[in-house]
């Protein structure tokens, strides 16, 4: 299970680039520029990290709203 933080920019083979907006127990809520909001399993092997937010190690459980996610994409 990957341990990524809210605010992490990712790339997914099927959905393209997105940003993690919320970290749940077993899933990430991700806003994708082309596909909108999706929940991805934290064990999803198709997630590639493009950029982690500053202090990502400390964020456990932080979330972003849609406006903040759109501004970061």
C-alpha positions in Angstrom: 0.0 0.0 0.0 1.5 3.3 -1.1 1.6 6.1 1.5 1.1 9.3 -0.4 -0.2 12.7 0.9 -3.0 15.0 -0.1 -1.6 17.5 -2.6 0.6 14.9 -4.4 0.5 15.3 -8.2 0.3 11.9 -9.9 0.0 10.3 -13.3 -2.2 7.3 -14.0 -2.0 5.2 -17.1 -5.7 5.3 -17.8 -6.9 8.7 -16.2 -3.8 10.9 -16.9 -2.5 13.6 -14.5 -4.3 14.4 -11.3 -3.9 15.5 -7.7 -4.7 13.6 -4.5 -7.3 15.5 -2.7 -8.0 13.2 0.2 -6.3 10.1 1.8 -8.6 7.5 3.1 -7.8 4.2 4.8 -7.7 2.1 1.6 -8.2 4.7 -1.2 -7.1 8.0 -2.5 -9.6 10.6 -3.7 -8.0 12.1 -6.8 -9.2 14.9 -9.1 -8.1 14.3 -12.7 -7.9 17.1 -15.2 -9.7 15.0 -17.9 -11.7 12.4 -15.8 -12.9 14.4 -12.8 -13.0 12.9 -9.3 -12.1 9.2 -8.9 -11.3 7.0 -5.9 -8.2 4.8 -6.5 -7.0 2.0 -4.3 -3.9 2.8 -2.4 -2.4 -0.4 -3.7 -3.0 0.7 -7.3 0.3 0.0 -9.2 -0.6 2.4 -12.0 0.0 5.5 -9.9 3.2 7.4 -10.7 4.2 10.3 -8.4 5.0 13.4 -10.4 5.5 15.8 -7.5 5.0 15.5 -3.7 3.9 18.6 -1.8 6.4 20.2 0.7 6.1 18.4 4.1 4.2 15.5 2.5 5.6 13.2 5.2 3.6 15.2 7.9 0.3 15.6 6.2 -1.5 12.4 7.2 -5.2 13.0 6.6 -5.0 16.5 5.2 -7.5 17.2 2.4 -8.0 19.8 -0.3 -11.2 21.1 -1.8 -11.9 21.1 -5.5 -10.8 24.7 -6.0 -7.5 24.0 -4.4 -7.0 20.9 -6.5 -7.9 22.7 -9.7 -5.4 25.5 -8.9 -2.6 22.9 -8.4 -3.2 21.0 -11.7 
